[in-house]
């Protein structure tokens, strides 16, 4: 895709009227539309929110992220940032201000969450990317972003089964996962 095409996609994305209940993201120049999340997804996000101290951290659920090195404006399921490092306003949160991004895998988001967003968030130097996977009953904690563009990735990956705690040292939190639900009737995938 040429730079002109990418600019057009960004302009189209920013001016797109989206029906209620539909979530859209711009991911490496492609507009992705998704239906609203499953109840399991929302309950997992609620569990995570309850465990991240509000006094120290902003926990945002509908915040678009600006990845300067990418033609991407993802909207993660949860954005965590230090209260002292938060911009005053704006639709796009600079990825440099973000401490952790969380995605909860759905029936249709496996490839995006495990591969595409992993690379995009690493390219944006987001320190912690947590994938919560109710299909496989596991959390994948990714830290130490490196590289750029399509080659960007996280150097450290830690997989934790639901029921075991996930240490989040940057947040000074140990995330309990025992209450995380799983999606029934969904075929297991082979990622990561």
N, C-alpha and C positions, 0 to 999 in steps of 0.2 A: 504494500500500500504506500503510495507516495505521500509526501508531507501535505500536499494540497488536499488529498483525499482524507487524511487524518484530521485536518482542520475542519473540513466539511462535516465529518462525523461528530466532532466535538460541538460544533455549532448546532447541528441537528439534535444532538443529545440534550444540550442545554435548553432548547426551545420545544422539546417534545412534551405534549400534553398526555399525561398518563392516567388511565382510569383508576379510581379508588380500589385499593386492594392489590394493586400490581406494583412490584418492586422492579426498578430498572438500574442497570449499572453499565458503565462504559469500561470495557476490558480490552486493552490493547487495540483500540480502534473499532471494536465490535460492540453493538448495543445488545445487551442481554436482558430479557424480560422474564420475570418469574411470578408465579401465583403467590398469594400470602402463605405464611408458614403453617406447618402442622402444630397441633397442641403440644406434642412431645418437644418440639423445637422451642416453643415459647416457655414451657416449664423449665427446660434446661437453662435458658437465658435467665429466667427469674432466680434459679438456684445460684448461678454464677454471680449475678448482681448482689444477692444477699450476702455473699462472702467477701466482696471487695469493699473495704471501708470507704464510705462516702466522704468522710472528713478529709481524707488525703487524695482521693481519686475521683475524677469525673468518669461516669459510666454511661456512655451514650449509645442509643440503639438505632438512630436513623441519621447518622452523620456520614456525609460523603467525604472521602479522603482524596487529597490531591497528591498524586505521585508525580513529582516534577519530571522525572526521567522517563515517564511513560505516557502514552495516550490512554490513560485510564483514570476513571473516577469511581472506584468501587464503593459500595455501601456495605461494610461488614455488619454482621449480626450484633456485634458489640465492639465499641471503641473505648479503650481505657487510657486516660492521660492524667498526668499530675496536675492538680489544681493550680499550682504555681506556674505552669508552663502553658496555660491555655490562652489562645488569642482572644481578643475582645469580641469579635463577631466574624461572620462569613459563612457561606454555604459550604465551602471546601476547607477541610481541616488539613493543614500541611502534615505530611507523613512524619516530618522531623519532630513534631510536637507529640506524636503518639508513642505510648509505652507498650501497649499490647492491643492486638486485634484478635477477635474471636469469630470463627465461623462454625455454625452447626450444620453438619452435612444433612442434606435432604435426599429424597429419592432421585432427584435430577441434578444435584450439584456436586456429585462426587469428583468428577474430572476437574471442574472449576476450582473447588476448594483445595484439593490435594495437589494439583499441578499448576494450573494457571495462576491462581491467587498466591500460591506459595512463591512463585517466581516474581510476581508483581510486588508483593509486600517485601520480599528480600531486596528487590531493586530500589524500593523506597526506603530502605534501611530501617524498617520497623523492627525494634529490638526483639519483640516476642510475638509469635503467631501461634495461637492455640486453635487446633482443629478438634471439635468435639463431634464424634461420629456415633450417632445412635443406631446406625445400621450395624456396625461392627462391635458396638459396646466398648469404645476406647477413645482416649484422648491422645492427640499427637502434639507435643510441645516442640516448637521450632525456635531456636535461638541462634545468635551470631550470624546475621545476614552478611553475604559476601557476593561480589560479582555485580554485573550490570546487564540490563536488557533481558533477553531470553535466557541468558546463562546465569542469571542471579539465582541464588539458592541460600538456604540456611545450612551452616556447617554442623550444627548439633540438632539431633532429633531424639526425642524420648517418647516412647509409647507406653501408656498406662491404661490398664483395663478399668472399666467402670467398677467402682467399689474401692479402688486404691486411691490414695491422695496424689494430687499433682502439685509438686513444689513450684511456686512462682516467686523465686528469690527477688526479682526486681520490684515486685509488689509487696514483698514481705508477707506472703499469704501461702498457705497450703490448702489447695482447693479440694474439698471433699466432693467425691463423685458418686457416692452411694445412692443418692436420690435421683440420679440421671436416668430417665426412661429410655427405652429402645423402640425402634420402629418395627412393628410386626408385619409379617408377610412381605418383606422386602428381601430380595436375593442379596446375599453377601457379595461384596466386591473384592478385588485383589489389590487394592491400594492400601497403604503406600507401597 
